[in-house]
Amino acid sequence: MTDADAVALLLVRAILGITMIAHGLNHWRGGGRIEGTAGWFTGLGLRHGRLQAWMSVGTEVGAGALLLAGLLTPLACAAVISVMLVAGILAHRTNGFFVFKDGYEYVLVLSVVCLALAVLGPGRFSVDNASGIDVTGWAGGGIALGVAVAATAGLLGLFWRPQPQPQSVPAAASTPSP
């Protein structure tokens, strides 16, 4: 690995890590605070909105810190991918692609960058490297994607209970026949 490669991976990890920490802290301390985040999650059809809000904060801040350190990188990437999958499925999928229309563009990019990072590894300037943890390539990507999909499926299976949308009744059917 060249010095440029090592610095590039450090930069990617640092930006992803800081972004995830900021996102988690915003869910906790920003605008609507934890209560607002809990209400938003409940509005998306998740049961136990307050628990979901705290799990989101913990996952985002924790994964961000792991990415910054370059520690357990495939698992940190899995956490980010899972959070982005949940967000993409519940909040962004029906809005199309573009982020300016609240679409899934942003969560897709973060997910793919994390998957690529899991494949490439954290680089030379990481705790994983210093500790001799070398889970990269197909194994790193497989762990990241497999754990992310399993965690997403588990969360949605346990907690997602969307409310059915009311059906509109055609005007002709709503008036009684003579």
N, C-alpha and C positions, 0 to 999 in steps of 0.2 A: 504494500500500500504506500503510495506516495504521500508526501507532506500535504499536497493539495487535496488529495482524497480524504485524509484524516481531518483536515480543517473543514472541508465541505460537509462531512458527516457530523462534525461537532456543531457546525452552524445549523444544519437541519434539525438536529436534536434540541439545540438551545431554543430555536424559534418555536418548534412544536411544544416543547416543555413549557416555555413561558406562556404560550397561547393557551394551553390546557389549564395551567395554574390560574391564569387570569379569568378564564371562562368559569372555572369552579368557584373562585372567590366571588365572581359576579353573581352566581347563583345564590351564594350565601349572604353577601353583604351589599350587593348592588340593588338598584331600583326597588323592587318589591320585597327584597330580602328573602329569607327562606320561606316565609309564608306565601309570598307572591310566586316563587318558584313552585311550591307545593300546589298552589291553585292552578298554575299553568299545566303541571303534569296531570293533575286530576282532570282538567279540561281536555287533555289529549286522550283520556280514557284509561289512565293508570290508577289502580286502586292504591290506597295508602300514599297519597301525594306527598305528605311530609317525609315519610321514609324514603320515597323516591328522590326527593330533593336532597336529602342528606347523603344518600348513596351516590347521587350524581356529583355532589361536591367532593366527597371522599375519593371517588374514582378519578375525577378530573385532576384534582390537586395531587393525588398520589401518583397517577400515571405521569403527570407533568414533571414531578420531582424525580421519578425514576428515569425519565428521558433525559433530563438535565444531567443527571449523574452518569447516564449510560449504564444503568444497572438493570439486570433482568430485562433486557431490551425487547425480546419477542413478547413477553408478557405485558410490558408497558404499552407496546404497540397494539396488542390484543385489546387492552382496556380502551384505548382511544378508538379503535375501529368499532368496538361494540357500542360505545356511546354514540358514535356517528351513525351506526346502523339504526339504532333506536330513534335518534333524531330524524334521520332520513325517512324511515318508515312512518313514524307517527306525525311528524310536524311538517316535513318538506316535500314528500313524494307527490302529493296531489297538486302542488304549485308549479310543476314543471322544473326545468333545469336551472334557470338563472337565479342567482342569489338575490338580485335586486327585486325579484318577485317572490322572495322567500322560498325559492326552490332549493334543490338538493346539491347544487354546484359546490358550495363550500364544504359540506360534509363529505362529499365524494372525494374532493381533492385531499382533505386531511386523511381520509381512510387509505387512499392509494399511496400517499407519501409514507404513511406508517407501515403499510405492507412492504413497500420498497425498502424502508429502513430495516425492517425485520429480516429481509432477505440479505441486504448488504452488511448488516451488523452495525454496531455503534461506532466503530472506528478505534483508532489507537488511543485517543484521549478519552477513555471511559473506564469506569470501575469494572465493567465486564472484562475488558482487555487486561487490566492490571490484576484481576483475580483469575485469569485463565479461563473465563467462561466464553466459549466459542460456539454459540449456536447461531449459525448463519446459513445462507443458501436456502435450499428447499426446506430444510428442517426449521429454520427460523421463520420463514414465510408460512409454512404449514402450521406451526404452533400458533403464530399470531392470528391467522385466519380461522383455524379450527377452534381455538379458545374463544375468539370473538363471536363466531356464529353460534357456538354452544351457549355462551353467556347471553347473547341477544335472545335466542330462542327460549332459554330458561326464564329470563325476565318477562318477556311478552307472554309466555305460557302461564306464568304464575300471577301476573299483575295486570295485564291489559284486558280490560272489559269495556270496549267502546259501546256507547249508547247507540241504539239503532236510530237512524234519521227518520223523522215522521214522513210518511208517504203522502204525497198530495193526492187529493181525490179529484178526479175529473168533474167538471161542472155538471155534465149530463148525468152522472151517476149520483150526484148529491141531491138531486131534486126527485121527489116521489112521483111515480107514474100515476096517471089518472085511472 
